[in-house]
Amino acid sequence: MTGIRQDVRQYGGKTSRVVVLHGGPGGAGEIEPLARELGKRGHAVLEPFQTRHSVDGQVDELKAQIEAHCSPPVSLIGWSWGAWLGCLFSARHRSLVHNLILLGSGPFEARFASAIRTTKNSRLTNKQRSELNMLGASEGSIEDVARFIELSDLADTYARDSSSPPTVVFDGEIHSAVWREADEMRTKGSLLKAVAAIQCPVLAIHGDYDPRPSEGVQLPLKMALPSAKFVELERCGHKPWQEIHAKDEFYRLIDNAII
């Protein structure tokens, strides 16, 4: 699959005050509907694409993107892998971040991670699981990536509005390199150590139907950063912005939290 052809996208103004971070790592485009909707709501939003093959590289790349396109300090919104990236960035570049919002974060401790696959598998048929595993083994075409996301959403989503699916570019090399390093950071505790160093306000939003267990986010976050706030949305999966029952409350929380 070809690499990302652009550095950033912007919505609602050329000097951004809100930054949304993609999941993956290596999956660019999936959070685009959230960025676009926030732009329609009057927020100046930056949607950066991370292309580096290391955790530090992605943090450095994000710093350059924010300094080039934003008026810091910004509201930083990180989804899935982007939640971890947002934590690492906020800990290292405090003057650039006004507040941090974590969406559907992965567990901050490895002991909670095994529940994810068990829950996802329980929500799929044997045929769906086999197809998902096959598609997840390589980068694939744009059509393959779209099918992978469709199957993942079956396990990740309570009741989705899929009327405007985004086009996602997935880079398997980025994913393998960055995830290997990030997972090791979680196992060794350096991820939580970074969380404890964050000084800006932090809000974590998590769906009660997300296969990533909410206690794997809430409990470690409370220990590492007692001032952080945690909100669990009912009838909500991994992508709150596409959840039919939860998205209104989700956007209310976001509108109230960002600058």
Summary of the structure (lengths in Angstrom):
residues: 259
radius of gyration: 16.8
end to end distance: 36.6
largest distance: 49.0
contacts: 914
relative contact order: 0.17
helix: 48%
strand: 19%
